[in-house]
């Protein structure tokens, strides 16, 4: 069965520092991979997605992620975080026809120190 | 912009009560979803609907049912609420095809006493 693991429950970084959030997936075929962000009191918003092609994908808000098949990973990165990036981040893998049904990881809560 | 509206942001119910959570989307999306969000568990799929009157069980359907009589509306029903159903419930919609992009509502936080 498909699964997603986000090893870090909570990460704290200083404003302006670089960020990497880890995501590992388990899926038999070529995966459809996603990162979503949930700001406090809000629903989830798509940051970026990988279906095929270039393994480095760019998303909104200056985020990027790299698909590494050999490591079954899809880590999210940002070179310099802003206080507004404080949120919870979810990695997900698509399954089923059209990858419509997503399996989400446990989430990583990001805190930004001023 | 796509808008997914969940009618109740906060609900408090008693054990055994019947609970309706309503979700409406305004982008004519075929697919609609109900997820449950719990700390440390992420989001888990309860039910999925890919068309009017069509539904499919997700990973944790026990204790829940759904209704989709109109394309824009997808309701989650707790026939007899229990304390272990205290949670945040998120509705989402998406167009057909392999986009994978779900549009989420802001959530309904349900407390069952």
Interface residues (C-beta under 8 A of the other chain):
Chain A: X4 X6 X9 X32 X34 X36 X41 X42 X43 X44 X45 X46 X49 X51 X90 X92 X94 X98 X99 X100 X101 X102 X103 X104 X105 X106 X107
Chain B: X4 X31 X33 X35 X40 X41 X42 X43 X44 X45 X48 X50 X58 X59 X90 X92 X94 X96 X97 X98 X99 X100 X101 X102 X103 X104 X105 X106 X107
